Amino acid sequence: MTRLPLILGALAAALAAGWLIYHLTTRNAALRADLRGAEATIENYREAARVANDQLRAEQARNAALEARIDEFAELEGADDALSDYGRAVLDSVR
């Protein structure tokens, strides 16, 4: 009869350890799934930033080309002559 409490205590400790291992394994799997989702989201944001940066660089190149054209036109003979209303509207839309 003196071994019964020891056996019951060992059984309870084994059950507690088993439950703890199960709980930690389940929690670990859930955390890994959350991590994979977060990594996918981060990768999506990186790709979106890359595309946005590419578009920004392309837009800056277009703006630089337009500025060069405006400077080129400003140096042409008669550039200081008064523009017609149509010519002024076109120039303002380019700027």
N, C-alpha and C positions, 0 to 999 in steps of 0.2 A: 504493500500500500504506500510505501514511502516513495516509490518510483513514479507513481501516477502523476503527482504535481510536476515532476521534472519532465515527464513525457508530454504532458499537456502544455507546459511552458515551451518546450522545444517545438511542438506542433504549432502553437500560436506564433512563435517567432518565425517559423518557416512559412506559414501563411502570410504573415505580415511582410516578410521579405519578398515573397512571390507577388503579392499585390503591389508592392513598391516597384518591383522590376517591371511588371505589366504597365503600371501607371506611367513610369518614366519612358518606357518604350513607345507607348501611345502618344505621349506628349512630344517626344522627340520626332516622331513621324509627322505630327501636325505642324511642328515648328519647321521641319524641313520643307513641307509643302508650302507653308507661308513664305519661306525664304526663296523657293523657286519662283513663286508668284512675284515677289518683290524684285528679284533679279530680272525677270522678264519685263516688268514695268520699267525698270531702270534702263534696260536695253532699248525699249521702245522710245523712251525719252531721249536717249543718246542718238538714236536714228533720226528722230524728229529734229533735234538740234543740228545734226549734220546737214539735213535737207534744208533747214532754215538758213544755215550759214552759207550753203551753196547758192541759195536764191539771193541772199544778201550780197554776196560777192558778185554775182551776175548783174544785179541791179546797180551796184557801185561801178562796175565796168561800163554799163550802158550810160550811166550818168556822166562818167568821165569822158566817154566818147561824145556825148552831146555837148558837154562843156568845151571840148576841143573844137567841135564844129562851130559853136557860137563864137569862140575866139577867132577861128579861121574866118568866119563871115565878117567879124568886126574889123578885120584887117584888110578886107577887100576895098577896092576903090569905090568911093561913094557911100561907104558905110556910115558916114556922119550925115548923109542927106536924110531929110524927113521921110519917114515911112508912111505908106498908105495905111488906112485903117485895117485892111486885110493883113498887110505885112506886119503891123504891130501886133495883131491878134495871134498870128502864127508864131512870132517871136516870143510873146508872152506865154503861149502854151508850151513852148519848148523849154523855157526857163522854168 
